[in-house]
Amino acid sequence: MYSFPRDLYVDVRLEESFDTRIRFKQLALEGQKVRQEKGAFIRVFDGQRWYYSSTTDTENLQDHIDTLASMATPNHDILNHPIVKAFEVNRESILRYEKDSVTDIPIEEKQALLETILGRISDEAIVGHNSYYMDNKTTKSFYSSKGAVLTFDQQVCGIRITLDIVCGTNKDQATVSKGATYLADLKEYADFFQEEITKSVAFIRAAEPVVPGEYPVLLSPEATGIFTHESFGHKSESDFMVGDETMRTEWALGKRVGQDLLNIIDDGTITGNGYVPFDDEGTRGRKTEIISGGLLAGRLHSAATSVALEEGLTGNARAVNFEFEPIVRMTTTYIDKGTRPLKDIIAEMDHGIYLETLKHGSGMSTFTLAPARAYKIEGGRVTSPVKISVVTGNVFSTLEEVDAISAEFELSSFVGGGCGKMEQYPLPIGYGGPYTRVKKLKVQ
């Protein structure tokens, strides 16, 4: 398709995206937007440095390739450069969303779904709400001078509602978000939205401030997923370790960081927000064990980091869109399910805290989780709601404190927000896991 210059490595990532956004304030339509965009990111490498170009001028990509190539120094041995040798040469087309594509569904049908869900909001404690429906379908093509030729697509749709709730002197905001791959699947979540809204109102009406201290904490699948992503997932992105001997020593593969029951995985092949059949360097997506049996077992890589650390490719070079270069990012990251029933894990807890939903999380060596809904555990039962500002811990200490993992398991999809790293935000990712018990965390 393109004429690649000799004695240089070149790749071209071409993206065609379709987006819908429908916004409501209360029951009034505030905005309705459909956007289609096409653009490309081009890279040229001469063995010493990279030359980048991002453009929407997709009809003249050859000119952009030639311009970048003119800046580079020809290298007769470029194919033997370690990074170039590491690049996979895949030739495949994986188009999963040509049928039932969000591009083929009238915007009126999408708006009607959101209006149906909003029409069920009736509690007088909800004094205001903002909401939106969104969808995206992106088709990517990837070509490289080594011979890679790829085409694949990704799709997501979802609804997000933010509520202002006032119950006497208690007031707070609550957010309910759900994502799906197909609109037909999203339609099945109308009851989910109503149930979550009802729970949030009941929580804000009755929640009392927690007594600060250290508690055994039970994390829901949502809380487990955010904890895994924020507290450990970012630490496994290997670009943080290149050139940092202290971090490489601290995170040496084979080091014990948890009990045998702890397994953490990143998997780009799972359908959902983090689905990445090929990354943005043309590497096939795959399942990577980051922790296996409590031992550090792997890291997430781009081609450059895999060479620098002398480890295998993992398919984790991702860019938020065609305007950016690929960097090491997670896909769908989760703690693997255990074998114990949830009811047995709770029954063992005389006192503790259950984190059901979270507002957000952050962290690297230490982490912070901000609960949306949390409850006391007393005498082996989940009881009354408690207001908690933050739950904090040290990553290594907390992983070591994980002592029970349920057989019940759930992966989440959502819309709104996403993963941020450097200037690239928001990147769609998947997360989730089992119910996870941590013996001790700071709660305040």
N, C-alpha and C positions, 0 to 999 in steps of 0.2 A: 504493500500500500504506500509506503514511503521509501525514499531513497536515502539510506543511512550512509553517512560519510565513513570512509575507511579509517582504520587506526584510532577509532574512538568508540566508547560505549554510549548508546543512545536509547532512551525509552520514552514512550508517549502514552499518557493516560488521558483518554477522551471520555467525558461524562455528559450524559443527557439527563436532566432532572425535571420532574413535574411536581409542583407543590400546590396544595390547597390550604387556605387558612380562612376559617369563618369564626368571627368574634361576636360575643354577646355581652352586654352589661344588663344584669337582671334578665328580662325577657325581650329586651330591645336589641335588634341587630345593629352592631356597630361597624362591622367591616366584613367584606367578602372578597377574597383575592385568589386568583389562580395564576400561577407563574410557571413558565417553561424556560429553561436555560440550558445552554450548551457551551462547554468550554473544555480546555485542555491544559495539562501540565506537562512540560517537556524537560527532560534532564539530559545533559551531556557530561561525560566524565572522561578525563584524559589520563587518569591515574594519579594526578596531583590534586586536582580540585574539581568541584561540580559547578556546572553552569545551568541555571534554571530559567524557565520562562513560563508564565501563566497567561493565557489569552482566551478571548471569546471569538477570535478570528479563526474559526476552525476550517474555513475554506482555504486558508493559506498556511497550513501547518508546516509544509515543506520549507517555506521561506523562514519560518521561525527556527526550524532545525538547522538550516544552513547558517543563519546568523549566529546562533550559539556555537556551532562548530567552528566558525571563523575565529572565535575568541580563544578556542582551546588549542593545545599543542598536540599534534598527532603523535601517537604512541604505537609503534609497530608491535609492541608486546602487550597491548591492552587486554587481550583475551586471557592472558596469564596473570593478570592482576588478581590478588586474592578475593577482593570484593566482586569483581566481574565474574570470576570463576564460581562464586557462591550463588549467583542468581540462577534460579530455576528457569527452565525453558518449557513452559506449558503451552499447549495449543488445544483450546477447548472452548465450547460455548455452553453455558449453563443459564438458560432463560426460564426461570420458574414462574414468573408473574406476567406472562403474556395473556393468560386467561385469568379472568376476574381481577384485572388490573384496576387500580383506583383511577387511572386515566380515563376509563370507559364509563364511569358512574356519574350521572348528572349531579351537579352541585346541589340541586334542589333536594335530592335524596339524602345527601350528607347533612344538609342543614336540617332537614326534617328529623333525622335521628337525634341531633343535639337538642332540638326544640322539644322532642318527646321526653328526653331525660330531664330537661329543665322544668318542664311542666309538672313533674312529680315532686318538685321542691315546695313544701307547704308549711314547714315548721315555722312558727312565729319567731323563734329565737334566731332565725337566719335573717339578718337585717339587710344583707346585700350579697351579691355574688357576681363574679366575672367568670367567663368560660370561653373556651374555644375548641373547635374541631380542627385537626390538621391531618394531612397525609403527604407522603412523599414516595415517589418511585424514581429510582436512579438506575440507569443502565450505563455500565462502564465497558470500555474497550481498552485493551492494553497491548502495545506492540513494542518489541525491543530488537536491537541490532543483533542479539544472539539468536533471534528466531521465535520469540514468544508471540503468540497471537491468541488473545483471550477476549471473550465477551460474556458478561454476566450481569444479573440485575438484583436489586434489593428493593423491598417495599415495606412500608409501615403506615398505619393510620391510628388515630386515637383521639381521646377527649380528655380535657383537663378542666376542672372546676375549682375555683378558689372562693371560699365562703367566709363572710364576716358574721360571727356568731356572738350574741349577747344573751347571757342567762343571768339576770339580776346584776350583781356586781362582777360576775365572771364574764370575761370577754376574751376572744382569741380568733385567729384565722385558722381555717382548716383547708386542706387541699386534697382532692381526689383525682387521680389520674390513672388512665388505663390505655394501653396500646395493644394493637393486634396486627396481624399480617394482612387480613382481608376485612373489608367492611362488614361482610356477613358475620364474621366472628365478633366484631365489635358490637353488633346489634344484640348479641347474647348477653351483654354486660349491663343492661338497663337496671336489673335488680341489684347488681353489684354496686352501682353508684348510689342507689337509694339506701342500701344497707350501710355503706360507708358513711354517708351523710348522717344517718340516724345515730350511728355509733359516735361520730364526732360531736354531735350536739349533746348526747348523753354524757360524754366524757367531760366536756367543758362545763356542763351544769353541775357535775358532782365532784370534780377532781380537787383534792387537797394537796398543799405543798408537801413534798417528800421531806423526811428528816435526812439531812445530808449524812453521808457515810459510805462505808464499803459494804457492798451487798453481793451475794450470788445473783447473777443476771441471766435470764432466759431470753434469747433473741429469737424473734419470729423469722420466717424465711426472708421477708423483706429486710429486716434489721441485720440478719446474717449476711445477706448479699451486700448491703452498703458497708457494713463492717469489713467484709472481705476485700471489697474494692478499695476502700479508703485506707485501711490499716495495713494491708499486705499487698494488694494488687499493684499499687504504684511502686512499691519497693522491688517488685519483680521485673519492672521495666528496665532492661539492662543498660539503657543509655545513661542511667544515673550512676552506673558502676564503671563505665569506661573512663580510665584515667584517675579513678578514685580507689587507691589500694586499700584504704581503711574500710570502705564499704564492701569491697570484694572480700576482704578477710572476714568482716562481720557476717556476710551473707554467703559464706563458702558452701558450695554444694556438698551434701552429705551431713551437714550440721543438723543436730537434733534441735527442733524448735517446738515440738509438741508431742502429745501422746500418740500411740500407734493408731488411734481412731481417726486422726486428723489427716484429711486429704483435700488439697485445694487444686482446682483445675481451671484452665482457661481454654475455651473451645470455640473456635470461629465457625464450626460447621452446624451449630445449633440454630434452628429457625427462630427468628426474633430480632430484637434491636441490634444484637451483636453478630448477626450472620455475616460472615466474610468468607465466601468460597475461595477467593484469592485476595491477597493483600495488595496494596498499591505499588508493590515492586514485582507483582506477578507470582509471588510465592503462594502455593496452595495452602488454604486454611486447614488447621488441624487441631487435635486435642493435645494440650501440653500439661503434663503433671508438674505443678510448681512445688507442692509439698506432697509426699507420698509416705504414708505410715509415720507421720511426724517428722520426717527428714526433708530438708531442702533438696528438691530433685531436679529443678529446672528453672529457667528464666525465659522471659519474652524477648524476642529479637527481631531486628531488621537484619539485612545482609551485612551492613557495616559492623553492627555490634556482635553478630555471630562470629565474624572473622576476628574482631578485636579480642573477644573472650574465648575464642576457639571452641565454640559450642554450635549446635545445629540450628538451622532455620526453624522458625515456629509460625510464620505467617502473621506477624503482628506489626508490620510497617503500614501505618494507616494515616491518611490525611482527612481533615474534616470536609474538604471539597477540593475542586480542581485548582483553587487559588493557592494551595499550600503544598509543601513538600511532605512526603511521608516520614513520620517519626514513630517510635515504638509506643504502641497503645494496646490496651486490653481489648478483648472482644466480649465474650460472655464468661464471666469469672464467678466461681461459686465453690462453696464447701460441698464435697460429695456427701450423699446421704449415708446415715448410719443404719443401725439395726434395731434400735430401741423404740418402743412405742412412746409417743409424746406423753400420754397419761401417766406412764410409769416414771418418766423424768420429773414431771411436776409433783407427783405424789411423794417424791423423796425430799422435796424442798419445804422445810419448816417455815422459812421466811426468805424473801428475795424480791426481785423486781422482774416483771415481764415487759419487754419492749415490743409493742405490737407494730407501730408505724413510726417513721422518722420524718422530720422536716428536712434534714440534710446531715452530711458528715464530712469530715476532713481529716487529713493526717498524713504522716510519714513515719518517723520513729515513734512518735506518740500520736494518738488519734482522739478525735472528739465526735460524739454522736449527739445530735439534738433531737430528743423524742417528740413526736406529735401526740401519740397515745401510749401511756404506760400504766401498769397496774401492779398492785402489791400481790405477792404470793405469800399466803399464810396457811400453815397447817396442810400443805399439799394441795391447795386450791388457789386459783386466780381469783382475787377478791376486788377490792375497791380501787378506783382510778387515782393516780397521783401525778401532780405537776412536777416535771423534772426539766431543769434547764439544760444540763449536759451530763453525759456519761463519758468518762475519759479513762485512758489506760496507755501503757507502754506496749508496743506491738509484740515484742518477744515475750514479755511477761504474760500478756493476755493469751497468746497462742498456747503457751504452756499450761494456762489455767483452764483451757477447754477440756471438760471432763465428761460431757454427754452430748451425743448427736442423734437426732431422731431419724426414724425410718421415713417419716412424712417429709416430703420434699416438694419445693415449688420454685420455678423460675419466673421472674417478673418481666413484664414489658410495660413501659410507661411513655408518656410524651411530656414535653416541657423539661428544660434543663438538659443534662447530659454530662459527659466527662470533659473536664477542662485540663489542658496541659499547655504551658507556654501561651502563645496567642491563639491556639486552636481550640475553639469552643463554639457550640457544644457537639461533641462526637457521640453518636448513638452507641450505647453499650448494653449488654444484658447482665443481669445479676440475680442472685437468689440463693437457695440452698435449703437445708433442713432447719428445724428448731435446734438451736445450739446453746448449751449451758456453759457459762463461764463462772468459775468458782468465786471470783472476786474482781469487782470493778468499782471505781470511784463514782458515786452518784451525788449530784447536787442540784 
